[in-house]
C-alpha cells in the first residue's frame, strides 16, 4: 500500500477499491473513523492533531460511491465487512470505532458484525434507524423501492431526485419541497458533490446509498453490539436531533449518553476531538 500524506488506496478481495487515510500516532491505539453523509476519508484528517495528542492511530476510508472508492451496493453490514477486511490488511486485530453523523450507523454495524475485534464504539451526532424515528419516510418513492427489494433502482431514484431538487432554481433553503434523502440530508449540504466536483461519478451516489442504508431497514441488531458505546449529541443540533441519540441509548444496552449543552451538529465533534479519542482508547472497566 503506497501512502502519500496519509492517503492510500486499498484493494479488497473482490477487486473493489477503497480510498484510505491514516494519521495521528502511527504507534498509537487504533481507531477506525466513519465519515458523515456526505463526506469522505479526509474528514478524519480534521482530527489528526488531536489523534497525535491522544496517542491514537486514526484510520478512515471512503464508503462506496464516494471519491475513488468503487461504487457498489451498500448496506450497514457490507460496509462493516469492508471495515474488517481493511483493518486486517493493515495488521490491526483490535480497535475502536468512531462514527460521525451518517457514519454512526456504520460504526455500530461494525461493532455488531465484528464483536471480537471492536473494543469500544463512539457515535457523535449519529443517525438512528430513520423509519423508527420518522415512519413517514416509508412513503418516499426511493424508500418504497428499496423496501420492495430493488436497491439499485432505489439508488437511481434517490440520486435523480436529489439532483433535480438541487438544480431547481430559486428554491429557498427552508422550502419544504427539498428532497430529504431519508429525512436528514438536503441538497444545500450536498452541493460540493455535484458532477462538476466529481467528474465521471453520479452526482449524489454515495449519499444516496447512505440514505437508503439508514432508511430501508438496518441489517444489524443494536443488541448485538457488545462493546461499550458512548453517544455524544448536542442539544442544539438541527441536523440530527437529540431524540436520535435518546433512541439509540434506549436500544443499546452498553451505552451511555453525553449531551453537550448549546452544541450544534458540527460543534459536537469539532470542539471535542481529543476528549472523544481519549475516551475511546481508555482501558475497559
C-alpha positions in Angstrom: 0.0 0.0 0.0 1.6 3.3 -1.1 0.8 6.3 1.1 1.3 10.0 0.4 0.4 12.4 3.3 -1.7 9.7 4.9 -3.6 8.9 1.7 -3.6 5.5 0.0 -5.9 3.1 -1.9 -6.7 -0.4 -0.7 -7.9 -3.2 -2.8 -10.4 -5.7 -1.4 -10.5 -9.4 -2.1 -13.4 -8.9 -4.6 -11.4 -6.4 -6.6 -13.1 -3.2 -5.3 -11.1 -0.2 -4.3 -11.3 1.8 -1.1 -9.8 5.3 -0.6 -8.0 5.2 2.7 -6.4 7.8 5.0 -4.2 7.3 8.1 -3.0 9.9 10.6 -2.3 10.6 14.2 0.3 8.5 16.0 1.4 5.5 13.9 2.2 3.6 17.1 -0.9 4.6 18.9 -4.2 2.9 19.8 -6.1 2.2 16.5 -9.4 4.0 15.9 -11.4 3.5 12.7 -13.3 6.6 11.7 -16.6 6.5 9.7 -17.2 9.8 7.9 -20.5 11.7 7.7 -23.0 12.0 4.9 -21.8 13.3 2.5 -18.1 13.0 3.3 -15.0 11.0 2.7 -11.8 9.7 4.2 -10.3 13.2 4.6 -12.9 14.2 7.1 -10.8 12.2 9.6 -7.8 14.5 8.9 -9.6 17.2 10.9 -8.7 15.1 14.0 -5.1 14.5 13.0 -3.6 16.7 15.7 -6.0 15.5 18.4 -5.1 11.9 17.5 -1.4 12.6 17.9 -2.0 14.2 21.3 -4.3 11.3 22.4 -1.9 8.6 21.2 -4.3 7.4 18.6 -3.6 5.8 15.2 -6.6 7.2 13.2 -7.8 5.3 10.1 -10.6 6.2 7.7 -11.9 5.1 4.3 -14.4 6.5 1.9 -17.6 4.4 1.5 -18.8 3.0 -1.9 -19.8 5.9 -4.2 -17.5 8.5 -2.6 -14.3 9.7 -4.2 -12.2 6.9 -5.7 -13.9 4.1 -3.7 -15.7 1.7 -6.0 -19.4 2.3 -6.3 -21.2 -0.8 -5.1 -24.4 -1.9 -3.4 -24.3 -0.6 0.2 -25.7 -1.8 3.4 -24.6 -1.3 7.0 -23.3 -4.8 7.2 -21.5 -4.7 3.8 -19.6 -1.6 4.9 -18.8 -3.3 8.3 -17.4 -6.3 6.4 -15.2 -3.9 4.3 -14.0 -2.3 7.6 -13.0 -5.7 9.0 -11.1 -6.6 5.8 -9.3 -3.3 5.7 -8.2 -3.4 9.3 -7.0 -7.0 8.9 -4.9 -6.0 5.9 -3.4 -3.2 8.0 -2.4 -5.8 10.6 -4.8 -4.4 13.2 -6.7 -7.1 15.1 -8.3 -4.9 17.8 -9.6 -1.4 17.5 -12.2 1.2 18.5 -14.7 2.7 16.0 -15.9 6.3 15.8 -18.9 7.3 13.6 -19.9 10.8 13.0 -23.4 11.8 11.8 -24.1 9.5 8.8 -21.1 7.4 9.9 -22.7 6.5 13.2 -24.8 3.6 11.9 -21.7 2.1 10.2 -19.7 2.3 13.4 -22.4 0.4 15.3 -22.7 -2.1 12.5 -19.0 -2.8 12.6 -19.2 -3.4 16.3 -22.2 -5.8 15.8 -20.5 -7.6 12.9 -17.0 -7.9 14.5 -17.6 -8.2 18.3 -14.2 -10.0 18.6 -12.4 -7.0 17.1 -14.2 -3.9 18.3 -13.3 -2.8 21.8 -15.2 0.5 22.0 -17.7 2.5 20.0 -18.2 6.2 19.7 -21.1 7.8 17.9 -21.1 11.6 17.5 -24.5 13.1 16.4 -25.2 9.8 14.7 -28.3 8.8 12.7 -30.7 6.4 14.4 -32.9 4.0 12.3 -34.8 6.5 10.2 -38.0 4.6 9.9 -38.2 4.2 13.7 -37.8 8.0 14.1 -39.9 9.1 11.2 -42.2 6.4 9.7 -43.4 8.8 7.1 -40.3 8.4 5.0 -41.6 5.0 4.0 -43.9 6.9 1.6 -41.0 8.3 -0.4 -40.6 6.6 -3.8 -37.0 5.6 -3.4 -37.6 4.1 0.0 -40.6 2.2 -1.2 -38.5 0.7 -4.0 -35.7 -0.3 -1.6 -38.2 -1.9 0.8 -39.6 -3.8 -2.2 -36.2 -5.4 -2.8 -34.8 -3.3 -5.7 -31.9 -1.4 -4.1 -30.2 -0.3 -7.4 -33.4 1.2 -8.8 -33.9 2.8 -5.4 -30.4 4.4 -5.6 -31.1 5.7 -9.1 -34.4 7.2 -8.0 -32.8 8.8 -4.9 -29.9 10.1 -7.0 -32.2 11.6 -9.6 -34.5 13.2 -7.0 -31.6 14.9 -5.2 -30.1 16.2 -8.5 -33.4 17.6 -9.6 -34.0 19.3 -6.3 -30.5 20.8 -6.1 -30.8 22.1 -9.7 -34.2 23.7 -9.2 -33.7 27.5 -9.4 -34.9 29.9 -6.7 -35.8 27.3 -4.1 -35.0 28.7 -0.7 -33.2 26.6 1.8 -36.2 26.4 4.1 -38.6 25.2 1.4 -40.5 22.1 2.4 -40.1 20.8 -1.2 -36.5 19.9 -0.6 -35.6 16.3 -1.2 -35.0 14.9 2.3 -32.8 11.9 1.4 -34.2 9.9 4.3 -35.1 13.0 6.3 -31.7 14.4 7.1 -29.6 15.5 4.1 -30.5 18.5 1.9 -29.2 19.5 -1.5 -27.6 22.6 0.0 -25.3 20.2 2.1 -24.7 18.0 -0.9 -23.7 20.8 -3.3 -19.9 20.0 -3.2 -20.7 16.6 -4.6 -22.3 17.7 -7.9 -21.0 16.4 -11.2 -18.7 19.4 -11.6 -16.9 18.4 -8.4 -16.9 14.7 -9.1 -16.5 14.2 -12.8 -17.5 10.8 -14.1 -19.3 9.8 -10.9 -23.1 10.1 -10.5 -23.8 13.3 -8.5 -25.1 12.0 -5.2 -24.3 8.3 -5.4 -22.5 7.8 -2.1 -25.0 10.0 -0.2 -27.9 8.2 -1.9 -26.6 4.8 -0.9 -26.1 6.0 2.7 -29.6 7.4 3.0 -31.2 4.2 1.8 -29.0 2.1 4.0 -30.2 4.1 7.0 -33.8 4.2 6.0 -34.8 0.9 4.4 -34.2 -1.1 7.5 -31.0 -1.7 9.4 -29.5 -5.2 8.7 -27.8 -5.4 12.1 -29.4 -5.5 15.6 -28.5 -3.0 18.2 -28.4 -5.7 20.9 -25.6 -7.4 19.0 -23.2 -4.6 20.0 -21.2 -5.9 22.9 -18.5 -3.3 23.2 -19.1 -0.2 25.4 -20.7 2.6 23.5 -20.6 6.3 24.1 -23.1 8.6 22.4 -22.3 12.3 22.1 -25.0 14.7 21.0 -25.7 18.4 21.0 -28.9 19.7 22.4 -28.9 22.5 19.7 -28.3 20.1 16.8 -30.9 20.8 14.0 -29.4 18.2 11.6 -29.5 15.1 13.8 -31.7 15.9 16.8 -31.1 14.7 20.4 -34.1 12.4 20.1 -32.0 10.2 17.8 -29.3 9.8 20.5 -32.0 9.0 23.1 -33.4 6.3 20.8 -30.0 4.7 20.4 -29.3 5.0 24.1 -32.6 3.2 24.9 -31.8 0.3 22.4 -28.0 -0.1 23.1 -27.6 -1.9 26.4 -23.9 -1.0 26.9 -24.3 2.7 26.0 -24.0 6.0 27.9 -25.4 9.3 26.5 -23.4 12.5 26.8 -25.2 15.7 25.9 -23.3 18.9 25.1 -25.4 21.9 26.1 -25.6 24.6 23.4 -23.8 22.5 20.8 -25.0 22.2 17.2 -24.2 19.5 14.7 -20.6 20.2 13.9 -19.6 21.5 17.3 -20.4 18.2 18.9 -17.3 16.8 17.2 -15.0 19.7 16.4 -14.8 21.1 19.9 -14.2 17.7 21.5 -11.9 15.6 19.3 -9.3 15.0 21.9 -11.8 14.1 24.6 -13.6 11.7 22.3 -10.5 9.9 21.2 -9.1 9.7 24.7 -12.4 8.2 25.9 -12.5 5.6 23.1 -9.0 4.3 24.0 -9.2 4.3 27.8 -8.9 0.9 29.5 -12.0 -1.1 30.0 -13.6 -1.1 33.4 
